[in-house]
Amino acid sequence: QVQMVESGGGLVQAGGSLRLSCAASGRTFSNYAMGWFRQAPGKEREFVAAISRSGGLTYYADAVKGRFTISRDNTKNTVWLQMNSLKPEDTAAYHCAADRRGSQLMNPNEYDYWGQGTQVTVSS
């Protein structure tokens, strides 16, 4: 089993930046593709970004392309989401997730393990 803890959320003004971290447990972290999803109040969970097991491939939702960057360091069992040029519509609870199969990474139903989430609120 993989346990993950997100951190780095907070309240920022539009145009600001945040860096979210996801610290994962387990000796087989590198066997999992990793993704970030977000869920705003009253809305469905939405794909944000994903990264392959080795970190060689990344995927982004159209809404965040050019603003967000996903990265990982398998020696540290950590995945990050760098968020720049934040907009009010980015406001949501952000969750990291782990996928053993590493396919269809935009689909939240493909993920096996989920973190507890960290809140991002963008004002104005």
C-alpha positions in Angstrom: 0.0 0.0 0.0 1.1 3.5 -0.7 0.4 6.4 1.6 0.7 10.0 0.5 0.7 13.3 2.2 0.2 16.6 0.3 1.4 20.0 1.5 2.0 23.5 0.2 -1.5 24.7 -0.3 -2.7 28.1 1.0 -4.3 31.4 0.1 -2.8 33.4 -2.7 -3.7 36.3 -4.8 -4.4 35.9 -8.5 -1.1 35.9 -10.4 0.8 34.3 -7.6 2.5 31.0 -7.2 2.4 27.9 -5.0 4.4 24.7 -5.0 2.5 21.6 -3.8 4.4 18.6 -2.5 3.3 15.0 -2.3 5.4 12.8 0.0 4.8 9.1 -0.6 5.7 6.0 1.4 6.9 2.7 0.1 10.0 1.2 -1.5 8.3 0.8 -4.9 7.4 4.5 -5.5 9.0 4.4 -8.9 6.6 1.7 -10.0 3.7 4.2 -9.9 2.7 6.9 -12.3 1.6 9.9 -10.3 -1.1 12.4 -10.9 -2.6 15.6 -9.5 -6.3 16.1 -9.4 -8.4 18.9 -8.0 -12.0 19.2 -6.8 -13.8 22.5 -6.3 -16.9 22.7 -4.1 -19.9 21.1 -5.8 -17.8 20.0 -8.8 -16.5 16.7 -10.0 -12.9 15.7 -9.5 -10.8 17.1 -12.4 -7.5 16.0 -13.9 -4.7 18.5 -13.5 -1.3 16.9 -14.4 0.4 13.5 -14.5 3.9 12.1 -14.8 5.2 8.7 -15.8 7.1 6.3 -13.6 10.5 7.5 -14.7 9.4 11.1 -15.0 10.1 11.1 -18.8 6.5 11.8 -19.8 4.2 14.5 -18.5 0.6 15.4 -19.2 -1.4 18.5 -18.4 -5.0 19.6 -18.6 -5.6 22.3 -21.1 -6.6 24.7 -18.4 -3.2 24.6 -16.7 -0.8 24.1 -19.6 2.0 26.7 -19.6 1.3 27.5 -15.9 1.7 24.3 -14.0 4.6 21.9 -13.9 4.7 18.4 -12.5 7.9 16.8 -11.4 9.2 13.9 -9.3 12.3 12.6 -7.6 12.1 8.9 -7.1 15.0 8.9 -4.7 13.0 11.2 -2.4 9.6 9.5 -3.0 8.2 12.9 -3.8 6.1 14.5 -6.5 5.6 18.3 -6.9 3.2 20.5 -8.6 4.6 24.0 -9.3 1.7 26.4 -10.0 2.3 29.8 -11.5 0.1 32.6 -12.7 -2.7 31.3 -10.5 -6.3 32.2 -11.3 -9.4 32.2 -9.1 -10.7 29.2 -11.1 -7.7 27.2 -9.8 -9.3 27.3 -6.4 -9.9 23.7 -5.3 -8.7 20.9 -3.0 -5.7 19.3 -4.7 -5.0 15.6 -4.3 -2.1 13.5 -5.5 -2.7 10.0 -6.6 -0.7 6.9 -7.6 -1.4 4.6 -10.5 0.2 1.1 -10.8 -0.6 0.7 -14.5 0.4 4.0 -15.8 -2.2 4.2 -18.5 -5.1 6.6 -19.1 -3.6 9.0 -16.6 -6.2 11.6 -17.1 -8.9 9.3 -15.6 -9.2 9.5 -11.8 -10.8 6.0 -11.8 -7.5 4.5 -12.9 -5.6 5.6 -9.8 -5.1 3.2 -6.9 -4.1 5.4 -4.0 -5.0 8.9 -3.0 -3.6 11.5 -0.6 -5.8 13.5 1.8 -5.6 16.7 -0.2 -4.4 20.3 0.3 -6.5 23.3 -0.2 -5.6 26.0 -2.7 -7.5 29.3 -2.7 -6.9 32.0 -5.2 -8.4 35.4 -4.4 -9.6 38.2 -6.7 
